[in-house]
Amino acid sequence: MKRLRKVISLVLTLSMIAGSAVTAAFAASPTDEMSEREIRNAELSRDVAAQGMVLLENNENALPIPQQSKIALYGGGAYATVKGGTGSGDVNQRYVVNVWDGLKNAGYEITSEDWLNDFKAAYDEGKEDFQGGMWATFSMPDPEITDANIEAASDVGTAVYVISRNSGEGSDRKNEKGDYQLTDIEYANLQKLGANFDKVVVVLNVGGIIDTKFFGEIEGLDSMLLMSQAGMEGGNAVADVISGKVTPSGKLTGTWAVNYEDYPSSADFANNDGNSQTEFYKDGIYVGYRYFDTFRIDPAYEFGYGLSYTTFDTEINYVQADAETVTVNATITNTGDTYSGKEVLQVYFSAPGGKLEKPYQELAG
């Protein structure tokens, strides 16, 4: 009986902890005035978000874009920018800076506000009527960019298109248009921008990997920036990167495959095999880049990949090894003449195989 009371007490304690955690996550601040801590943390979130963005493509140096320039901005994510994931990934905040406002805050003149305002009106009306549950988030497909929209914003050389996807607790990703794949309208909109603007920048406001084959298929696309889900200051952070105030130094933490089927778990993931109740994890040691490297599957963008506005030279000074430690000493030099920047030195090792299999290589540090 005494043991049962202890168990009940433990369950009640854990319930109270869980309840307080949920309350803390969704509770509003008790005052209207921002504290110094809030201001300091907002500044930190902006800096961290900008530092973590990954430059995937940058043909013809389409990025950065000088401040005070005119930009034609499209894509629902420009207004309905996703700050973070669903479920436990969601928190209450005082405000969210979307990409539209972030670019205006940075001094850019947005020439496509007719399209953006039309999207905003439809989105706000739809969200007001949305009856989703705790884990659901409202989203609305992008409308078509018309010839009239292009004409209204035609006195500018660069267009930016923001693609948004939400994900997180409560639902599995799907290999469908509007999730892993672009919608037909998104694809057509990018084709229209590529045909009508000198430079086109695609911003990925996504919480996970999406199909990026469109970038090589559509003529006229120049740059692609992974802003991810960058938090409450995300719009200002992406503007810091687009303007060159911050040189992107983020590296991919996952492997982006060319084809969905290249992922070893794609056939069984979620409901792909018709059964989402039982999941067998068959990857073993071959998770992520370990699989792609070992079985020589060429990815679209590999784990650890990320471009920069500047260039770096890495010189390995020496490698030393004893019975316990391997030491790599290197000098990294910024060889560009315009931008400061940061680089990540990635050290991999290949362990000898024996009775146990080993992947081709693993990240050591």
N, C-alpha and C positions, 0 to 999 in steps of 0.2 A: 504493500500500500504506500509505504514511504517512497519507494522508487517511482511509483506511478505519479505521486504528487510532484516529484522532481521533474519528471518528463512533462507534465502539464505546465509546470512553472516555466520550463525552458521554452515550450511552444508559445506560451503567452508572451514571454520576453522577446522571442524572435519576431512574433507578430507585431509587437509594439515597435521594434526596431524597423521592420519593413514598412510599417505604417508611417512612422516618422520620416523615413527616407522618401516615401512617395509625397508626403506633405511638403517636405523641404523642397522637393524638385518642382512642385507645381505652385507653391505658395507665392503670393505677391509680396513685394517689399512693403513694410508698414508705413513708410513715409514717401512723400512725393519728391523729396530732395535726394539727389544722388550723393552718397557718401564718398569720401576720398578713396576708400577701398574699392568701391564700384568703379570709380573713374580710372583708378590704377589698373584694375583687372580688365576693364574694357580696352585700355591701351595695350595691355599685354596680349589680349586675345587677337587684336588687330595685327600686332607684330608677328605672333606665332603663326597666324593664318597665312600671312604673306610669305613668311619664310618657308612654309611647307608646300606651297604651290609648285606644281611640276610642269615645266615647259616641254611639251611632247614634240611639237613641230614649230619651226620658225623660218620658213623659206623667205628669201629676199629681205630678211630682217624686218618683217612686218611688225614685230614688236621690238622695242617699246614704241608707243605713239606719243609724240610730243604733247605736253599739256597745252591747253588753250586751243587744241585742234577741234575740228568738227568730226563727229562720229555718227554714222547711221547705226542705231542700236535696235536689234530685233531679238525675238525669242521670248517665250513666256517667262523664262527664268530671269530675265532682266528686271521684271517687276516682282514676280512671285519667287524670289530667290529662296532656295531651301537652306536654312541655317544649320539643321542637324537632323538626325534620324528620328524614327518613330518609337513609341513606347518609352522605355527607360532612357532612350537617347534624347528625349525631349525635356526641356526645362523651361521655366518661366523667366522672361527677361523684360526689361523695360522697353526695349526697342530692337528692331532688326534693320540694318542698313542694306537695302537691296542694291543690285549692280547698277541700276538706273541712277539712283541717288548718289551712289559712291562715285560714279564717273562725273556727275554734275558737281559734287563736292570738290573734285580734283580740278575743276575748271574747264572740263570738256563741254562743248556745245552739241547737244543731241538734236539731230535734224529729223528724226523719225518719230516725234512725239505724237503725231496723229495715230499711228499704228499702236504705239504703246498705250495711249489713253483709251483707245477702243478695247484693247485687251484688258486693261485695268478695270474698266466699267463692267465688262462681262464676267471677269474673274470675281470681283467683289460681290456681284449679284449672285453668282453661283455658290460662292462660299457661304453667303448669308443663309441660303436655303439648304445647305448641306446637312445631312442628318447622320453622319458617320459616328461610329463608336469610339471608344478610348484609343484603339490602335489605328484608326483610320485617319488619313489625311486627305484633304481636298486637293485635287489637281484638275487642270483643264487643258485640253489639247491646244497647241498653237494654231491660230488662224493663218490663212494664206497671206503671203505678202503679195499684194497686187501690183500691177504696172503703175497704178496711181500712187501707191506708197513709194515705189522706187523713184518715180518722177519727183515727188515732193522732197526726197532726200538726195537728189542727184548731184548737188553741188559739193560733194564730199568724196574723198578718195578711199576711205576705209570704212568697212562695215564690220560690226561685231554681232555675233549670234550666240545667245546663251541657251544651252540645252540643259534642262533640269530633270533630275530623277530623284525621288525619295525612296528610302529603304530603311529597314531596321526591324525591330521586334514586332512580331504580329503577322508577318506575311513573307513568303518566299519570293525570290526573284524569278522572273519568267523569261524564257527565250522568245519574246513576242515584241511586236512593234509597239512602241510606247514604253517599253521597259529596257530590255537588253539591246533591242534594235531601235533605230530611228522610225518614227512614223512616216508615212508617205508624204505628208505635208511638210515635215521637217526636212526631209530629203529634197523635196521640190523647192522649198524656200532657200536652201543652201545653193542649189543649182542656179536660182535666179540671182542671188547675191554674187556668186562667182562670175556670172556673165555680165554684171552691171557695175561692179566696183573694182578699182585697181587692186585693192588688198582686202582680204576677208580673214577675220580672226574668229575662231570657234572657241567659246569658253564652255568647259564641261563642269556644270554645277551638279555633280553626281556623288552619291554615297557609296558607289561600288563600280565595278568594271562594266563598260558597255562596248558594243561592237563599234570599232573605229574604221572599218573598211571603207566607209563613205569618204574619208579624207583623201584616199588615193583614187577614188572613182570619180569624184566630182571635180571638174576643171575649175580652177580659179581660187581654190582655198589655199591660204598661205601659212597660217599659224594656228596651233591648237594648244590651249592652256588648260590644265586640270586644276581648277580652283577647289574642287571637292566640296564638302559642306563646311563652310568656313566660319560658322558662328555668327553672333549678333553684329559684328563689325565686318562681315564678309565683303560687303559692297565697297567699303573703303579700302580693305586689304587688297582686293583684286585691282582696284584703281591704282594702288601703290605699285603693283607689279606691271600693269599695262603702261603706266607712265614712265617706268624705269627708275622710280624712286627706290624701289627694292628690286634687286636682281634675283630672279627665281633660283633657288638652290635645292628645292625638294627633289627627292628620289622616290621612285615607285616602290611601294611596299608589297606589291603583288605583281604577278606576271599577267600581261594583257595579251591574250591569244589572238591569232589571226582569225580562226574560226571557233565558234562555240564548241564544236565537237572535239577540238584539240584538248580541252580540259578532260583529264582522265575520269572524273566523276560525273561528267555531263549526262551520260545515259541514265544514271540512277538518281540524280539529284532531284529532291522534292518529289513532284508528281510526274517527272519525265518518264518513269517506268510504270505509271499507273498506280503507284503505291507510295503514299506519303506517311503511312503509319509506321513502317519499318524501314530503317535506313542502315545499310551496311557500309562501313568505312573501309574501303579496299585499298586505299592509297599506300598504306604502310609508311615506309620512310620516304616515299616519293611524293612529297607534298610541294606544291608550288614550283619554284624554279628548279628544285632537285629533280622533278620529273622531266621538265622541258630540257634541261641540260643533259641528263643521263640518256634520254631516249631521242635526243637530237631533234626536238620539235621546235622549229623556228617560231618565235613569238612575234607579235606586232611591236610590242614594247616590253623589254625584259625587266625583271626585278632589279631594282637599283638604278634604273635609267632616269635621266633627267638632263635637259639642256640648260644653257645659261646665256646671258647676254654678253658674256665675255668668254675667254678661252684660258685653259690652264695647261701647264706642263708639269708632269709628275716624274720626278727622278728618284729611282730607288737607290739609296745610298749604300745600304747593306742589309743582308738577312742573316741573322744568327740563330742557332738552335742548340739547345742542350737537352738533357733528359726530361726537363719539365716545361721549358718555355721556348717559344719561337718569337723572335723579335724582328720586326720590320721597321726600318728607319727610312723615311722618304722626305723629300722636299717638294712642296707644291708651290708653283709660281703662277701668278696671274699674268698671262702674256698679252692680254688685251690692252688697249690704250684709251678706253673710254669709261668702262664701268668697273666699279669694285664688285666683288662677288665672293661666294663661298663654295667650296668643293668638298665632297665626301670621298675620302680614300677608303675603298672597300677591299678587304683582304680575304681571299678565299683559300681553302685548303682541300686537297684530295687525299683522303685516307686510304691506305691499302685495304683491299678486300681480303677476307679470310673465310671463316665458317659463316660469318654474317655478311650479307650484302652491304655495300656502301654506295651512296649516290656519287655521281661524277665529281661534284664539288659542293662545299658548304661554306657559308659566310662565317668567318672567324671573328671579324670585328670591323 
